[in-house]
Amino acid sequence: MSTADLATDRAGGSSAEERSPVDAWTVMERFYAAEAAYVAAGGFGKASYDDVAALLDPEVVLHQAPGLPFTGTGTWRGHDGMERFLARFSEVWESMEFLEQEHWGDENTVVVRNRVRFRARATGREVDTSIMQLITVKNGRMAECRPFYWDPGAIADACRDTDT
């Protein structure tokens, strides 16, 4: 692949994609955009889940760390599980903005460092934090995701009502 093809591929072009399988990063770029749009639109009952679901393997598994305001049981499985997770996530967050992203990987696995700014729906407070994710992709869809939050306390604090 030429340097021009790499630049086109990173910019969202299709020349490299047409010649080779979709790599894990390309899948995740699409997922992040669909996820952010879903959250911004208000989530479950207010936004279509179709764009998100199209990027998920039917057997997708999300492993969330315990103790965060949106993690629930910690493990979310399948399209229904991911929709329930994103519904909860959208209840907690009003917006999410990807400020920086770095990634390493291949067609099946990617590690992503996201610097994200979240705004809590209940408090209006913002938190700027980093999240590392280990993601597996199968047949051009996310199959497994393990996020690791840099500062879970800051995330919880942004969501906590200080008047109670």
C-alpha positions as CSV (number, residue, x, y, z in Angstrom):
1,M,0.0,0.0,0.0
2,S,1.4,3.4,-1.0
3,T,1.7,6.4,1.3
4,A,-1.1,8.1,-0.6
5,D,-3.3,5.0,-0.1
6,L,-2.6,5.1,3.7
7,A,-3.4,8.8,3.9
8,T,-6.6,8.2,1.9
9,D,-7.5,5.3,4.2
10,R,-6.9,7.3,7.4
11,A,-8.9,10.2,6.0
12,G,-11.9,7.9,5.5
13,G,-11.3,7.2,1.8
14,S,-12.1,3.9,0.2
15,S,-9.2,3.0,-2.1
16,A,-7.2,0.9,0.4
17,E,-10.4,-0.5,1.8
18,E,-11.6,-1.8,-1.6
19,R,-8.4,-3.9,-1.9
20,S,-8.1,-5.4,1.6
21,P,-10.3,-6.4,4.5
22,V,-11.6,-3.6,6.7
23,D,-9.1,-3.2,9.6
24,A,-10.1,-3.0,13.2
25,W,-9.4,0.7,13.4
26,T,-11.7,1.6,10.5
27,V,-14.5,-0.4,12.2
28,M,-13.9,1.5,15.4
29,E,-13.8,4.9,13.8
30,R,-17.3,4.2,12.4
31,F,-18.4,2.8,15.7
32,Y,-17.2,5.9,17.7
33,A,-19.1,8.2,15.3
34,A,-22.3,6.1,15.5
35,E,-22.0,5.9,19.3
36,A,-21.4,9.6,19.8
37,A,-24.4,10.4,17.5
38,Y,-26.6,8.0,19.5
39,V,-25.6,9.5,22.8
40,A,-26.1,13.1,21.5
41,A,-29.5,12.3,20.2
42,G,-30.6,11.1,23.7
43,G,-30.1,7.3,23.4
44,F,-32.8,4.7,23.8
45,G,-36.3,5.8,22.6
46,K,-34.9,9.0,21.1
47,A,-32.3,7.8,18.6
48,S,-32.0,5.0,16.1
49,Y,-29.7,2.2,17.2
50,D,-29.4,0.8,13.6
51,D,-26.0,2.6,12.8
52,V,-24.5,1.2,16.0
53,A,-25.9,-2.3,15.6
54,A,-24.5,-2.5,12.0
55,L,-21.0,-2.3,13.5
56,L,-21.5,-5.0,16.1
57,D,-21.0,-8.8,15.8
58,P,-24.2,-10.6,16.9
59,E,-22.2,-12.2,19.7
60,V,-20.4,-9.0,20.8
61,V,-19.2,-8.8,24.4
62,L,-18.4,-5.5,26.3
63,H,-16.6,-5.9,29.6
64,Q,-17.0,-2.7,31.7
65,A,-15.2,-2.0,34.9
66,P,-17.3,-2.1,38.1
67,G,-18.1,1.0,40.0
68,L,-18.8,3.4,37.2
69,P,-22.3,5.1,37.0
70,F,-23.1,3.3,33.7
71,T,-21.5,-0.2,34.1
72,G,-24.4,-2.2,35.6
73,T,-23.4,-5.8,35.8
74,G,-20.1,-5.1,34.0
75,T,-20.6,-7.5,31.1
76,W,-23.0,-6.8,28.2
77,R,-23.6,-9.4,25.5
78,G,-25.1,-9.4,22.1
79,H,-26.9,-6.6,20.3
80,D,-29.6,-6.4,23.0
81,G,-27.0,-6.1,25.7
82,M,-25.1,-3.4,23.9
83,E,-28.3,-1.5,23.3
84,R,-29.1,-1.7,27.0
85,F,-25.6,-0.6,27.8
86,L,-25.8,2.4,25.5
87,A,-29.3,3.3,26.8
88,R,-27.8,3.4,30.3
89,F,-24.7,5.3,29.0
90,S,-26.9,7.8,27.3
91,E,-28.9,8.4,30.5
92,V,-25.7,9.3,32.2
93,W,-23.9,11.3,29.5
94,E,-25.4,14.2,27.6
95,S,-22.4,14.3,25.2
96,M,-19.1,12.8,24.4
97,E,-16.4,14.4,22.4
98,F,-13.3,12.6,21.2
99,L,-10.4,15.0,21.7
100,E,-7.5,12.7,20.7
101,Q,-7.2,9.2,19.5
102,E,-4.2,6.9,19.0
103,H,-4.4,3.4,17.8
104,W,-2.2,0.3,17.3
105,G,-3.3,-3.0,15.7
106,D,-4.2,-5.0,12.6
107,E,-7.3,-6.3,10.9
108,N,-8.6,-8.2,14.0
109,T,-7.3,-6.3,17.0
110,V,-6.8,-2.7,18.0
111,V,-5.7,-0.9,21.1
112,V,-7.1,2.6,21.2
113,R,-6.2,5.5,23.5
114,N,-9.1,7.9,23.6
115,R,-9.0,11.3,25.3
116,V,-12.6,12.1,25.7
117,R,-14.7,14.9,27.2
118,F,-18.0,13.8,28.7
119,R,-20.8,16.0,29.9
120,A,-23.0,14.5,32.6
121,R,-26.7,14.7,31.8
122,A,-27.8,15.1,35.5
123,T,-25.2,17.6,36.7
124,G,-23.9,19.3,33.5
125,R,-20.4,18.8,34.7
126,E,-17.7,17.8,32.3
127,V,-14.8,15.4,32.7
128,D,-11.8,15.2,30.3
129,T,-10.2,11.7,30.7
130,S,-8.4,9.0,28.9
131,I,-9.7,5.5,28.1
132,M,-7.6,2.6,26.7
133,Q,-9.6,0.0,24.9
134,L,-8.6,-3.5,23.8
135,I,-11.0,-4.4,20.9
136,T,-11.4,-7.5,18.8
137,V,-13.0,-7.3,15.4
138,K,-14.5,-10.2,13.5
139,N,-15.9,-10.0,9.9
140,G,-15.7,-6.2,10.0
141,R,-17.7,-5.8,13.2
142,M,-16.7,-5.3,16.9
143,A,-16.7,-8.6,18.7
144,E,-15.2,-7.8,22.0
145,C,-14.3,-4.6,23.9
146,R,-12.4,-4.1,27.2
147,P,-12.2,-0.4,28.2
148,F,-9.8,0.7,30.9
149,Y,-10.5,4.2,32.4
150,W,-7.6,6.3,33.5
151,D,-9.6,8.1,36.3
152,P,-12.8,6.3,37.2
153,G,-13.2,8.5,40.3
154,A,-13.3,11.6,38.1
155,I,-16.0,10.0,36.0
156,A,-18.1,9.1,39.0
157,D,-17.6,12.5,40.5
158,A,-18.9,14.3,37.3
159,C,-22.1,12.3,37.6
160,R,-22.6,12.6,41.4
161,D,-25.2,15.0,42.6
162,T,-23.4,17.0,45.3
163,D,-26.6,18.3,46.8
164,T,-27.6,14.9,48.2
